[in-house]
Amino acid sequence: MAGCASQRPLAAPAETSPEVDYLIGPGDSISINVWRNPEVSQTVPVRPDGKITAPLVEDLPASGKTPSQLARDIEKALARYIQQPAVSVIVNGFVGTYDQQIRVIGQAAKPQSLPYRRDMSLMDVLIAVGGVTEFAAGNRASIVRKVDGKQEKLPVRLSDLIKDGDISANVRMWPGDILIIPESFF
C-alpha cells in the first residue's frame, strides 16, 4: 500500500483534456479541394512514410501537420501551375499521428491503437476495445502518460468502473496515453 501513496492521482472526469489540434498521420484519408480547379481536387491516402501524392503535387510531407498547414503547403506547390490556388484539406478517415494515438495493451478484448478524440474518457476507450477479458486484473491497470517530458505510471480502477459502475473511476485520456491491463493471478 505504501507504493500507491507516491503515485499521482489521475485527472477527474470533469477536467478537460489538453487542447490539441488534430495532426494528420499515416493512414489518414484526406480530401484536397482546389477552388475552381476540380481536375486537381482529389481524395488521397497519407502513405506510411507520411507523404501524399496528388495531381501536380508529388511526395509532399503531410504527417504531423494540421489540415490548414497542409493546405498552405499544397497551395505553394500548385502555385507553379495555377495562379493563386485556394486549397482546403478535409480529413475523412482519422488515424492521427502515432504520438497522439491511445494504445491499449494486455487483457483487453481487442488490444489496439485508437485515434485520440478531445475529451475522450477511459470508458470510451473500454467501449472501443470491447471491454476486458475474464482474466484481466482491472483494478491493477495503469495508464502510462508523458507529463512534462517524463513518463508517469498512473493507476486506474477498471473493475470498479466496469463491474461496479463507479463513475468516479472514469478518467480523461490524453493524447499518447498507453492503457496497460495486466492479467490476474489465480
Backbone torsions as a table, in degrees:
resi	resn	phi	psi	omega
1	MET	NA	-31.1	-177.7
2	ALA	-63.3	-31.7	179.4
3	GLY	-65.6	-30.7	-179.0
4	CYS	-70.8	-29.2	-176.3
5	ALA	-66.9	-26.4	-178.0
6	SER	-84.0	-10.6	-178.7
7	GLN	-82.3	142.6	-178.9
8	ARG	-74.1	135.1	177.5
9	PRO	-70.9	151.4	179.0
10	LEU	-77.6	163.5	177.3
11	ALA	-65.4	139.8	176.7
12	ALA	-68.3	154.5	-178.4
13	PRO	-57.3	-29.7	-177.6
14	ALA	-72.5	-22.8	-179.5
15	GLU	-67.9	134.9	-179.1
16	THR	-78.6	150.6	177.5
17	SER	-70.9	159.1	178.5
18	PRO	-60.4	145.7	179.1
19	GLU	-72.6	115.9	-175.5
20	VAL	-132.5	127.0	173.5
21	ASP	-78.3	143.7	178.4
22	TYR	-68.7	130.5	176.8
23	LEU	-111.2	132.8	179.5
24	ILE	-66.3	141.0	-179.7
25	GLY	-136.3	167.5	176.8
26	PRO	-56.4	135.0	-179.0
27	GLY	97.7	-16.0	176.2
28	ASP	-67.2	154.4	172.9
29	SER	-113.7	128.0	-177.6
30	ILE	-126.1	143.4	174.6
31	SER	-101.6	127.0	177.3
32	ILE	-106.1	119.0	179.4
33	ASN	-115.3	121.0	178.9
34	VAL	-110.1	112.8	-175.5
35	TRP	-55.9	130.0	-179.6
36	ARG	63.3	18.0	178.7
37	ASN	-140.5	67.3	-176.7
38	PRO	-63.0	-23.9	-178.4
39	GLU	-67.5	-20.0	177.1
40	VAL	-109.9	1.8	174.3
41	SER	-83.0	135.3	-173.6
42	GLN	-164.7	157.2	171.1
43	THR	-99.6	129.1	-176.9
44	VAL	-134.5	152.0	174.6
45	PRO	-86.2	153.6	169.9
46	VAL	-88.9	120.4	-175.3
47	ARG	-68.3	164.6	177.3
48	PRO	-57.6	-25.8	177.7
49	ASP	-83.5	2.9	176.2
50	GLY	85.2	7.4	-177.9
51	LYS	-108.7	163.3	174.4
52	ILE	-125.2	157.4	171.5
53	THR	-133.0	129.8	-179.8
54	ALA	-139.5	171.1	177.6
55	PRO	-54.6	127.5	179.6
56	LEU	70.5	1.3	-179.9
57	VAL	-132.1	112.7	-179.2
58	GLU	-114.4	137.8	172.5
59	ASP	50.4	50.3	178.9
60	LEU	-91.2	123.6	178.0
61	PRO	-61.5	130.9	-179.2
62	ALA	-123.1	-31.3	-175.4
63	SER	-63.6	136.0	179.0
64	GLY	87.3	2.1	179.8
65	LYS	-108.4	153.3	172.1
66	THR	-77.3	161.2	176.4
67	PRO	-56.3	-37.7	179.3
68	SER	-66.4	-42.3	178.0
69	GLN	-61.9	-42.5	178.8
70	LEU	-65.0	-39.7	178.3
71	ALA	-59.0	-43.3	178.8
72	ARG	-63.7	-39.3	178.5
73	ASP	-64.6	-39.6	178.5
74	ILE	-67.2	-38.9	176.6
75	GLU	-58.8	-42.8	178.9
76	LYS	-62.5	-42.6	-179.4
77	ALA	-67.4	-38.4	-178.9
78	LEU	-77.4	-18.3	-177.4
79	ALA	-60.1	-20.3	176.7
80	ARG	-69.8	-24.8	-173.7
81	TYR	-116.2	-28.5	-175.3
82	ILE	-125.0	133.0	-179.6
83	GLN	-74.7	122.9	179.4
84	GLN	46.1	63.1	-179.9
85	PRO	-67.9	141.5	175.2
86	ALA	-114.4	112.4	-172.5
87	VAL	-116.1	138.9	168.3
88	SER	-124.7	145.5	-179.9
89	VAL	-121.1	127.8	179.2
90	ILE	-120.6	127.2	178.0
91	VAL	-85.8	124.4	-178.8
92	ASN	-99.3	-50.6	-179.8
93	GLY	-107.7	118.1	-172.7
94	PHE	-97.0	124.4	171.4
95	VAL	-125.8	-46.1	178.8
96	GLY	83.4	174.0	178.5
97	THR	-75.9	155.0	-177.0
98	TYR	-59.6	-38.4	-177.0
99	ASP	-72.7	-8.8	176.8
100	GLN	-102.9	-10.0	-177.2
101	GLN	-74.6	148.8	173.5
102	ILE	-92.1	126.5	179.2
103	ARG	-109.3	137.3	179.5
104	VAL	-123.7	120.4	-178.3
105	ILE	-128.6	162.5	178.3
106	GLY	95.3	-136.3	-170.3
107	GLN	-88.3	43.2	170.4
108	ALA	-85.4	151.5	178.5
109	ALA	-59.8	-40.0	177.9
110	LYS	-136.0	82.4	178.5
111	PRO	-57.2	137.6	-177.5
112	GLN	-170.5	174.0	170.6
113	SER	-99.5	140.0	-179.0
114	LEU	-123.4	143.3	173.5
115	PRO	-67.6	137.3	178.8
116	TYR	-72.8	137.2	172.5
117	ARG	-122.7	142.5	-179.2
118	ARG	-56.2	138.7	180.0
119	ASP	62.4	25.9	176.6
120	MET	-67.8	137.8	-179.5
121	SER	-112.5	169.9	177.0
122	LEU	-58.7	-38.9	179.0
123	MET	-63.6	-40.4	176.7
124	ASP	-58.7	-42.4	-180.0
125	VAL	-65.0	-44.3	-179.6
126	LEU	-63.3	-37.8	177.1
127	ILE	-63.9	-43.5	-177.8
128	ALA	-64.5	-32.8	-178.6
129	VAL	-96.2	7.1	176.1
130	GLY	77.1	21.7	179.4
131	GLY	83.9	-157.0	-177.5
132	VAL	-117.9	162.3	178.0
133	THR	-77.8	169.7	178.5
134	GLU	-68.0	-15.6	-178.1
135	PHE	-96.2	3.8	-175.9
136	ALA	-72.9	139.9	171.7
137	ALA	-100.0	77.3	-170.6
138	GLY	-56.7	-39.2	-178.2
139	ASN	-82.2	0.3	172.1
140	ARG	-103.6	6.7	-179.7
141	ALA	-70.5	161.6	179.0
142	SER	-149.6	160.5	174.0
143	ILE	-113.1	128.3	172.9
144	VAL	-96.6	120.6	-174.0
145	ARG	-132.2	140.2	175.9
146	LYS	-88.6	119.1	179.3
147	VAL	-125.7	121.3	-179.0
148	ASP	53.1	40.8	176.4
149	GLY	81.4	-2.2	-179.5
150	LYS	-117.7	144.2	177.1
151	GLN	-82.3	133.9	176.5
152	GLU	-123.7	144.8	176.9
153	LYS	-103.8	117.6	-174.4
154	LEU	-114.9	125.4	-177.9
155	PRO	-71.9	144.4	173.9
156	VAL	-131.7	157.2	-176.0
157	ARG	-115.2	79.0	-177.8
158	LEU	-66.1	-42.6	-179.0
159	SER	-62.1	-41.9	178.4
160	ASP	-61.5	-39.5	-179.5
161	LEU	-70.1	-49.4	-174.1
162	ILE	-76.7	-51.4	-172.5
163	LYS	-83.5	-37.1	-175.8
164	ASP	-99.4	-10.0	-179.1
165	GLY	68.7	26.7	-179.4
166	ASP	-78.9	96.6	-176.4
167	ILE	-64.2	-22.0	178.0
168	SER	-65.9	-16.1	177.1
169	ALA	-84.3	-5.8	178.9
170	ASN	-83.9	117.0	-176.4
171	VAL	-118.6	160.6	176.9
172	ARG	-74.8	141.3	174.2
173	MET	-97.0	151.8	177.8
174	TRP	-117.1	156.5	176.6
175	PRO	-56.3	133.8	177.4
176	GLY	88.4	-2.0	179.0
177	ASP	-62.3	147.7	174.3
178	ILE	-121.4	118.3	177.3
179	LEU	-93.9	120.1	-179.4
180	ILE	-110.3	120.5	-179.2
181	ILE	-113.7	104.5	-177.2
182	PRO	-77.1	165.1	176.3
183	GLU	-85.6	142.9	179.1
184	SER	-78.1	154.3	176.1
185	PHE	-95.2	136.0	-177.4
186	PHE	-92.1	NA	NA
